[in-house]
Amino acid sequence: MKSPAALTIMSSFWILLVLGIIYIAIPVLLLLVAPKKPSKDDLYRRKTAFVLVLGDLDRSPRMNYHAQCLAKGGLNVTLCGYASADYSGGHERVTVVPFPVVARNGLPWIVFAVKKVLLQHWYLFSILKRFRNVDFLVVQNPPSIPVLGMVRVFVLFMSQRTRLVIDWHNLGYSILSLKLGPKHPFVIVHKWYERIFGRIAYVHFTVSVAMAEMLRADFAMNATRMIPLHDRPGPQFHPLADQERQNIIKKYSSSIFKDYTEKERVIITATSYTPDEDLYVLLDALKAYSHENKNRNRPPLRVVVTGKGPMKAEMEAAFEKLALPDVKVVSAWLPAEDYPIVLGAADLGVSLHQSSSGWDLPMKVVDMFGCGVPVVSVAFPALSELVRDGENGLVVSNSAEMARAFVELFGEGGTLAIVKKGAMEESKYKFEEHWNRKVGPLFHIGEYERNAARERQEQEEEENALQEEKQQNQGK
């Protein structure tokens, strides 16, 4: 009888063997077919981009923003990911191509993992081959497997004119290590895969400066084009006028704002209900706040928890057991069009994000800032690039510090107005403007392209003038 550890090692070996065969066989087969060279007509056609997300497009705002910025810049864009039938890319030049979902159907985890990896390789190959000679291929990492390996094969053997852009949101192996542990064979293999296939690209984007520095150091990536591109909110996230706030409270008066009073302070947190966002930290902080508020000299709190995920049922049961006289906790899954408005109705946001790598930054905080809402956030290494303690929010390490932050903000003579001012300043900076200035020129979009177009027009005018002069001289 083999031990579980031995079975895991054997499973890892067979998965590696299968992947190795795939990565050797595909390039060999592709080498038999010469890649199509761009024709003269190709040089003058509208540029194209393929944006790939091996995830839910509804929950991938950054990649949607990439697609929309590229489309607004004049490119024809294909956006590929898990999408519902009525999903729209947000722009007339964005075409959505759904990526097939691999169903588990009750299979054991290890069997399902092998099935999923193999099928995703085939699906990716089938989709990518339809888009040979696309000008730009923008991919999100993570997930790393099979994306990084397949797109590397694509740009090397199937579409050599394509420029690969890797947008590093986090590290795939660090997320897997939360479930399996850092020394698990799958985690070690995943890190090797991510490091090998993610090293070379036309340009690398990272969500933080710290992540770019880590990739250069730990992944030995010496890419000259490694650009920290901080997240910024989309145009739908903006500070609310008083009437807008009243309207959204009235709309949800039978649910999350039931029995709402003007004395309350509204706190909102968005969560995926996973272990890396410990909602018990928030619940313990609320208990401590209520305990210190026995004289009721601080405002009551209404805490709105929005999101969905595997631990939702467990946490909702914990919310119901809380039973504090001056704290109400309500949960809801908000439609996309209402989420920014409910966010803007809050007095304070809370981020419980604990980065698996330490280098990514929570998009929910960016959205809160977009609405002019200050934030109390749990600390991790890269957070200082987003939350400046005492300026646009407060940084805490545990539930006791979070409770003190609530007292400091909402108590008599509290500092809420100070951090609110900082958050309002953050709300002025939107993703599109930031994207155009920082990376637009790499796609020939923005001021660089306008100057180039102006130079081409001036050159054409000079050539036409010379041609006319030449014809006039010949006529004489």
Secondary structure, DSSP 8 states (H G I E B T S, - for coil): ---HHHHHHHHHHHHHHHHHHHHHHHHHHHHTS------TGGGGS--EEEEEEEEEGGG-HHHHHHHHHHHHTT-EEEEEEE--TT---SSTTEEEEE------TT--HHHHHHHHHHHHHHHHHHHHGGGTT-SEEEEEES--TTHHHHHHHIIIII-TT-EEEEEESS-HHHHHHHHH-TT-HHHHHHHHHHHHHTS--SEEEESSHHHHHHHHHHS----S-EEE------TT-----HHHHHHHHHHTTTTTTTT--TT-EEEEEEE--STTB-HHHHHHHHHHHHHHTTT--S--EEEEEEE--TTHHHHHHHHHHH-BTTEEEEEE---TTTHHHHHHT-SEEEE-B--SSS----HHHHHHHHTT--EEEE--GGGGGT--BTTTEEEESSHHHHHHHHHHHHSTT-SHHHHHHHHHHHTT--HHHHHHHHTGGGGT-SHHHHHHHHHHHHHHHHHHHHHHHHHHHHH-
